[in-house]
């Protein structure tokens, strides 16, 4: 679009977290000549998020964040969420980026890598199993085994998983945004709920319905 029609575009990643959101906004404001207005908006928005930022820092700081985002656009969202977790003090580990999705989105992934986003990635055997959703019991067991290796793990991904750690539902089916400043408010609310309910026992019946037994 820029080469053919002279329409500028913003070269930024997805706006998950404070820094990425600021980059995204300034990337749009620059070509439009709205940098001053954008900086004032950023200052106001960040000022209204002090409570939410405290919650996110308390949740992530010093933790190992296991990020499993398998739905569209899986690998890009996973990298973006890993960056957000690292911004708030966690060590991110991405679980299961399928190789064919990497091939399809390689230009975007290379762009993010150039920005310094290079978290650890673990692929499990269950990822490559064929069959119905119930066959992912193997991935569930592998995820639980990975979580057990860390005494401070938190999980970002599907509510259908039960790794035995504090977990935050970050699937897109929740119906409200996770990106931008509004997204930070929503994620902090989910994180607060995770902190409050982390000690509740998981349902054995629910696991049997999902994965068999």
N, C-alpha and C positions, 0 to 999 in steps of 0.2 A: 504494500500500500504506500509506503514511504517512497520507494524508488519509482513507482509508476505514477502515483498521483500527488506526491508531495505531502502526504498525511503523516505527521509524526506519531510515534507510539512510545509508550513507556517501557523501558527495559528493566523490569523489576520482577521479583518473585511474587508469590501469593501473600496477601497481607494478614499473616497469622503472627500475632505478637506485636509488641510495641515498635521495635526497630523496623520490622518488615512493613508494618502499616505506614510508618512515616516515610519509608522509601517509596512505597506505592503511591502515596498522596503527592509527594514531591515530584515523582516521575510524571504524574499527570499535570501538576501545576506548572512545571517548568515550560513545556511547549506552549501553554496557554497564557504565560506571563502572569500567573497568579501565585507566585512564590510567597509574597508577603501575607496574603490572605490565608494561604495554606499553613504557614508557620503559626499564625495566630490561632487557627482552628486546632492545630495539633497541640498547642500550649493549653487551650481550654479543655480539650478532650482528655489529655493526660492528667490535668488537674482534678478532673472529676472521677478519676479511676484509682485514687490512692488506696481505698479499701480493697478493691478487687486485686490490685497489684500485690498488696500484702498477703492476701489469701494464696495467690499463685506462687509467690516466693516461698511461703511456708510449706506449700504442697511439694514443690519441685526441688528446692534447695538441698543439695547433697544426696539426692535420690538417683536411682537408675530408672529412666523412663523407657518402658517397652512400648513401642509404637507399632500397631498392627492395623493398617488401613488397606483393606483388600478391594473395596468398592471403587468405582470411577470417581475421580481420577487418582487411583491408588498411590502410585509411586510419588507423584508430585505433592499430593497432600501429606503423605508420610514424611517427605523431606521437609516440608514447611512446618509441620507440627514438631518434628525433631528439632528444628531450629528454635522454635518457640520454647520448647522444654529446656533447651540448653541456655537460652536467654535468661530464664528464671532459675538457673543454677543446677539443672539436672545433667546427667550423662545419658544421652539418647542412644537407644539401640532399636533399629527398625527390624521388625519380624516379618519375613516373607514378602518380598517384592518379586513377583513372578517374572522370569526372564523375558517372556514375550511382551509384557507391558513395558519393560525397560527398552527393548528394541524400538517399540512404537513411539516412545517419548524421549528418545536419546538426545535430541537437540535441547529440550527443556532441562533434562537432567545435567547435561554438560554445562549449561548456563548456571545452574544452581551450584554445581561443583566449583566453578570458577569463582563464585561468590564466597567460597569457603565452607559450604555445607557438605560435610563428608562424614556422616555418622557411621557407626558400626552397623552392619547388616548381617542378620542370621537367617538362613534358609533352612526350613525343616523338611524332613522326609514326607510328612503328611501333606505338604503343599502340592506334591506331585502325584498324590493319589487320585485315581479316577473314580467316578461313581456319584452317589447322592451326597447331600450335605452331611448325612450321618457318618460318611466315611471320614470326615474331618475329626473324628474322635482322636485320631493319631496326632493331628496338629494340636488339639487341646491338651493332650498328655505331654507333648513336647514343650508347649508353652509353659505349662505348669512346672516342668523340670527346669526350664531356663529361669523362671521366676525364683525358684528355690535356690539358685546359685547366688542370689543377692538378698541380703537381709533388709534392703531398703528400696525394693522395686515398687514402681507404680505402673499401671497399665492404661494406655490410651488406645481405644478401639471399640470393638463390638460388645454390647451388653450380653451377647450370647456366650462369650468366653467367661470362664471362671478360674483365673490363674491363682486365686488365693491371695491376691494383693489388692490394695485400693485401686479401683478402676473407674475410668471416666468414659462415658458413652460419647464418642466423637464421630459417630456415623452421620451421614447427611440426612438420614430419615427422621432426625429429631424435629425438623420443620422450622428451626431458627438458625441464624447464621453463626458461624464460628470465626469468621474473618472480620478484620477491622476492629474498631473500638467497641462496637456493639457486640462483636464476637467475644472479645475479652471479658465483657460483663457476663455473657452467657456461660463461657467456659469457667469463670470463677465460681459461678453458681453451681455448676456441675461438680467442680472440684470440692466445694464446701460440702455438698451432699456426700461425696465420696469419703471425705474425712469423717463425717458424722456416722456413716454406716459401714465403715471398713471392717469393724469387728463383728458384724452380723454374720451368722453362719449361712453358707450357701445351701441351696436346696438340692438334695440328692435326687429327688424326683425330677426336678427340672433338667438335671444333667442326663438322666436316663432317657427322658423324652427327646432331648437334642441328639445324644450320641449313642443311645442304646446302653445296654448293661447286662 
